[in-house]
Amino acid sequence: MTAQTGTSDTVTTVYKVSGMSCGHCEGSVSAEISELTGVSSVKAVASTGEVTVVSASPLAEEAVRAAVDEAGFELVGQV
């Protein structure tokens, strides 16, 4: 089940992350994923556990997982 959409210049992917409970959590996850090559924007929402990532091309799930782990949370997968 993939939620990747976008135009020829960008790809939008929605991920499910467990453990986020506040704005600080959102900021930590967003900051780590923002450091990945090609990422232009990240929006994390703690109440739903969803993280929307806009990037120049599809991201390797392993890279996203490592970034989320670095922030102290767990990547469940794509929505």
PyMOL commands that place a pseudoatom at each C-alpha (Angstrom):
pseudoatom trace, name=CA, resn=MET, resi=1, chain=A, elem=C, hetatm=0, pos=[0.000, 0.000, 0.000]
pseudoatom trace, name=CA, resn=THR, resi=2, chain=A, elem=C, hetatm=0, pos=[1.742, 3.154, -1.179]
pseudoatom trace, name=CA, resn=ALA, resi=3, chain=A, elem=C, hetatm=0, pos=[0.708, 6.766, -0.742]
pseudoatom trace, name=CA, resn=GLN, resi=4, chain=A, elem=C, hetatm=0, pos=[3.209, 8.335, -3.088]
pseudoatom trace, name=CA, resn=THR, resi=5, chain=A, elem=C, hetatm=0, pos=[1.859, 11.110, -5.242]
pseudoatom trace, name=CA, resn=GLY, resi=6, chain=A, elem=C, hetatm=0, pos=[3.363, 14.073, -6.964]
pseudoatom trace, name=CA, resn=THR, resi=7, chain=A, elem=C, hetatm=0, pos=[4.293, 15.869, -10.105]
pseudoatom trace, name=CA, resn=SER, resi=8, chain=A, elem=C, hetatm=0, pos=[7.282, 15.298, -12.336]
pseudoatom trace, name=CA, resn=ASP, resi=9, chain=A, elem=C, hetatm=0, pos=[9.407, 17.442, -9.963]
pseudoatom trace, name=CA, resn=THR, resi=10, chain=A, elem=C, hetatm=0, pos=[8.325, 16.099, -6.565]
pseudoatom trace, name=CA, resn=VAL, resi=11, chain=A, elem=C, hetatm=0, pos=[7.088, 13.016, -4.766]
pseudoatom trace, name=CA, resn=THR, resi=12, chain=A, elem=C, hetatm=0, pos=[4.856, 13.196, -1.703]
pseudoatom trace, name=CA, resn=THR, resi=13, chain=A, elem=C, hetatm=0, pos=[4.945, 10.200, 0.628]
pseudoatom trace, name=CA, resn=VAL, resi=14, chain=A, elem=C, hetatm=0, pos=[3.014, 9.724, 3.870]
pseudoatom trace, name=CA, resn=TYR, resi=15, chain=A, elem=C, hetatm=0, pos=[4.609, 7.595, 6.585]
pseudoatom trace, name=CA, resn=LYS, resi=16, chain=A, elem=C, hetatm=0, pos=[3.195, 6.288, 9.867]
pseudoatom trace, name=CA, resn=VAL, resi=17, chain=A, elem=C, hetatm=0, pos=[5.453, 6.882, 12.881]
pseudoatom trace, name=CA, resn=SER, resi=18, chain=A, elem=C, hetatm=0, pos=[4.680, 5.543, 16.352]
pseudoatom trace, name=CA, resn=GLY, resi=19, chain=A, elem=C, hetatm=0, pos=[5.520, 7.255, 19.622]
pseudoatom trace, name=CA, resn=MET, resi=20, chain=A, elem=C, hetatm=0, pos=[5.001, 10.931, 18.751]
pseudoatom trace, name=CA, resn=SER, resi=21, chain=A, elem=C, hetatm=0, pos=[2.888, 12.726, 21.352]
pseudoatom trace, name=CA, resn=CYS, resi=22, chain=A, elem=C, hetatm=0, pos=[3.661, 16.456, 21.158]
pseudoatom trace, name=CA, resn=GLY, resi=23, chain=A, elem=C, hetatm=0, pos=[5.029, 19.334, 19.114]
pseudoatom trace, name=CA, resn=HIS, resi=24, chain=A, elem=C, hetatm=0, pos=[8.573, 18.596, 20.265]
pseudoatom trace, name=CA, resn=CYS, resi=25, chain=A, elem=C, hetatm=0, pos=[8.221, 15.052, 18.893]
pseudoatom trace, name=CA, resn=GLU, resi=26, chain=A, elem=C, hetatm=0, pos=[6.989, 16.456, 15.584]
pseudoatom trace, name=CA, resn=GLY, resi=27, chain=A, elem=C, hetatm=0, pos=[9.950, 18.813, 15.430]
pseudoatom trace, name=CA, resn=SER, resi=28, chain=A, elem=C, hetatm=0, pos=[12.478, 16.063, 16.174]
pseudoatom trace, name=CA, resn=VAL, resi=29, chain=A, elem=C, hetatm=0, pos=[11.125, 13.757, 13.470]
pseudoatom trace, name=CA, resn=SER, resi=30, chain=A, elem=C, hetatm=0, pos=[10.828, 16.608, 10.961]
pseudoatom trace, name=CA, resn=ALA, resi=31, chain=A, elem=C, hetatm=0, pos=[14.383, 17.795, 11.623]
pseudoatom trace, name=CA, resn=GLU, resi=32, chain=A, elem=C, hetatm=0, pos=[15.926, 14.346, 11.110]
pseudoatom trace, name=CA, resn=ILE, resi=33, chain=A, elem=C, hetatm=0, pos=[13.975, 13.557, 7.922]
pseudoatom trace, name=CA, resn=SER, resi=34, chain=A, elem=C, hetatm=0, pos=[14.679, 17.065, 6.552]
pseudoatom trace, name=CA, resn=GLU, resi=35, chain=A, elem=C, hetatm=0, pos=[18.388, 16.204, 6.519]
pseudoatom trace, name=CA, resn=LEU, resi=36, chain=A, elem=C, hetatm=0, pos=[17.872, 13.444, 3.932]
pseudoatom trace, name=CA, resn=THR, resi=37, chain=A, elem=C, hetatm=0, pos=[19.056, 14.307, 0.427]
pseudoatom trace, name=CA, resn=GLY, resi=38, chain=A, elem=C, hetatm=0, pos=[16.280, 15.559, -1.830]
pseudoatom trace, name=CA, resn=VAL, resi=39, chain=A, elem=C, hetatm=0, pos=[13.751, 16.345, 0.913]
pseudoatom trace, name=CA, resn=SER, resi=40, chain=A, elem=C, hetatm=0, pos=[12.078, 19.726, 0.413]
pseudoatom trace, name=CA, resn=SER, resi=41, chain=A, elem=C, hetatm=0, pos=[9.478, 19.644, 3.189]
pseudoatom trace, name=CA, resn=VAL, resi=42, chain=A, elem=C, hetatm=0, pos=[8.307, 17.532, 6.120]
pseudoatom trace, name=CA, resn=LYS, resi=43, chain=A, elem=C, hetatm=0, pos=[5.095, 17.839, 8.132]
pseudoatom trace, name=CA, resn=ALA, resi=44, chain=A, elem=C, hetatm=0, pos=[4.697, 15.596, 11.171]
pseudoatom trace, name=CA, resn=VAL, resi=45, chain=A, elem=C, hetatm=0, pos=[1.376, 15.367, 13.037]
pseudoatom trace, name=CA, resn=ALA, resi=46, chain=A, elem=C, hetatm=0, pos=[1.634, 13.748, 16.466]
pseudoatom trace, name=CA, resn=SER, resi=47, chain=A, elem=C, hetatm=0, pos=[-2.123, 13.217, 16.891]
pseudoatom trace, name=CA, resn=THR, resi=48, chain=A, elem=C, hetatm=0, pos=[-2.309, 10.969, 13.814]
pseudoatom trace, name=CA, resn=GLY, resi=49, chain=A, elem=C, hetatm=0, pos=[1.272, 9.698, 13.752]
pseudoatom trace, name=CA, resn=GLU, resi=50, chain=A, elem=C, hetatm=0, pos=[1.492, 10.696, 10.107]
pseudoatom trace, name=CA, resn=VAL, resi=51, chain=A, elem=C, hetatm=0, pos=[4.545, 12.323, 8.561]
pseudoatom trace, name=CA, resn=THR, resi=52, chain=A, elem=C, hetatm=0, pos=[4.156, 13.808, 5.077]
pseudoatom trace, name=CA, resn=VAL, resi=53, chain=A, elem=C, hetatm=0, pos=[7.423, 14.123, 3.157]
pseudoatom trace, name=CA, resn=VAL, resi=54, chain=A, elem=C, hetatm=0, pos=[7.896, 15.995, -0.129]
pseudoatom trace, name=CA, resn=SER, resi=55, chain=A, elem=C, hetatm=0, pos=[11.073, 15.050, -1.962]
pseudoatom trace, name=CA, resn=ALA, resi=56, chain=A, elem=C, hetatm=0, pos=[12.685, 15.326, -5.378]
pseudoatom trace, name=CA, resn=SER, resi=57, chain=A, elem=C, hetatm=0, pos=[12.481, 11.543, -5.845]
pseudoatom trace, name=CA, resn=PRO, resi=58, chain=A, elem=C, hetatm=0, pos=[11.245, 8.538, -3.854]
pseudoatom trace, name=CA, resn=LEU, resi=59, chain=A, elem=C, hetatm=0, pos=[13.255, 8.026, -0.677]
pseudoatom trace, name=CA, resn=ALA, resi=60, chain=A, elem=C, hetatm=0, pos=[14.772, 4.721, 0.393]
pseudoatom trace, name=CA, resn=GLU, resi=61, chain=A, elem=C, hetatm=0, pos=[12.665, 3.413, 3.263]
pseudoatom trace, name=CA, resn=GLU, resi=62, chain=A, elem=C, hetatm=0, pos=[15.869, 2.389, 5.085]
pseudoatom trace, name=CA, resn=ALA, resi=63, chain=A, elem=C, hetatm=0, pos=[17.036, 6.035, 5.067]
pseudoatom trace, name=CA, resn=VAL, resi=64, chain=A, elem=C, hetatm=0, pos=[13.701, 7.285, 6.408]
pseudoatom trace, name=CA, resn=ARG, resi=65, chain=A, elem=C, hetatm=0, pos=[13.695, 4.530, 9.052]
pseudoatom trace, name=CA, resn=ALA, resi=66, chain=A, elem=C, hetatm=0, pos=[17.220, 5.520, 10.176]
pseudoatom trace, name=CA, resn=ALA, resi=67, chain=A, elem=C, hetatm=0, pos=[16.201, 9.193, 10.437]
pseudoatom trace, name=CA, resn=VAL, resi=68, chain=A, elem=C, hetatm=0, pos=[13.089, 8.356, 12.472]
pseudoatom trace, name=CA, resn=ASP, resi=69, chain=A, elem=C, hetatm=0, pos=[15.146, 6.031, 14.704]
pseudoatom trace, name=CA, resn=GLU, resi=70, chain=A, elem=C, hetatm=0, pos=[17.682, 8.828, 15.243]
pseudoatom trace, name=CA, resn=ALA, resi=71, chain=A, elem=C, hetatm=0, pos=[14.822, 11.046, 16.442]
pseudoatom trace, name=CA, resn=GLY, resi=72, chain=A, elem=C, hetatm=0, pos=[13.844, 8.337, 18.934]
pseudoatom trace, name=CA, resn=PHE, resi=73, chain=A, elem=C, hetatm=0, pos=[10.705, 7.010, 17.264]
pseudoatom trace, name=CA, resn=GLU, resi=74, chain=A, elem=C, hetatm=0, pos=[9.656, 4.008, 15.186]
pseudoatom trace, name=CA, resn=LEU, resi=75, chain=A, elem=C, hetatm=0, pos=[8.740, 4.018, 11.509]
pseudoatom trace, name=CA, resn=VAL, resi=76, chain=A, elem=C, hetatm=0, pos=[5.704, 1.781, 11.056]
pseudoatom trace, name=CA, resn=GLY, resi=77, chain=A, elem=C, hetatm=0, pos=[5.690, 2.145, 7.248]
pseudoatom trace, name=CA, resn=GLN, resi=78, chain=A, elem=C, hetatm=0, pos=[3.946, 4.015, 4.490]
pseudoatom trace, name=CA, resn=VAL, resi=79, chain=A, elem=C, hetatm=0, pos=[0.279, 4.902, 4.875]
for i in range(1, 79): cmd.bond("trace and resi %d" % i, "trace and resi %d" % (i + 1))
show_as sticks, trace
zoom trace
